Amino acid sequence: MSGGVCRAGRILEICLYRRRDPALGRRRIPMKLNVKALAFACSLLWGLLVFLVTWWVIVIHGASGNPTWLGQIYLGYNISAAGSFIGLGWGLVDGLIGGAAIAWLYNYFASKAAD
């Protein structure tokens, strides 16, 4: 990595690993994901996606109140105005857990691969 920019041809090799100080050796240390940041980003993305898609369906087809396959997972969710806010809440929680799990698993396996 020179000046924070990846060189062409070795993008993955250079961007996924940072090097130690040359005086200490050339051992590679894997980059780690910030678990809180990825969890927060996934939470917002998934929650807003469920909310907006619900409103999109309401605008195009109308509020039916019928349960959907997502309503079988998210208790209380259906295609309605109230259901969109319930889906938003469940989506925020689900995205938070999923994003944290993805970041933690990435960090775990990246550190194992470096050893």
Residue, then its C-alpha position, 0 to 999 in steps of 0.5 A: m500500500s503506497g499512500g493509502v492507494c492500492r496498486a493495480g494488479r494486486i488489489l486484493e493482496i494489498c488492500l486486505y492486508r496491511r504490513r507491519d513496520p519494515a523494521l519488525g519484519r514483513r509479516r502480514i496482518p489481516m485488516k479487520l472489519n469494525v463490527k459496530a460500524l458494519a452492524f449499524a450499516c446493515s441495520l439501517l439498510w435492511g430496516l429501511l429496505v423493508f419499510l420502503v418496499t412495504w410502502w411501495v407495495i401499498v402504493i402499487h397494490g394497496a394495503s391488504g393487511n394479508p400476512t406474507w412470508l416475511g410476516q411469518i418471520y417478523l411477528g406482526y408484519n403485514i402489508s399495511a401502514a402499521g406493518s411497515f413500521i413493525g417491519l422497520g423495527w424487525g429489520l433494524v434488529d435483524g440487520l444489526i444481528g446479521g451485520a455483527a455476525i458477518a463482521w465477526l465471522y470475517n474477522y475470525f477467519a481472516s485472523k485464522a488465515a493469517d496464522 
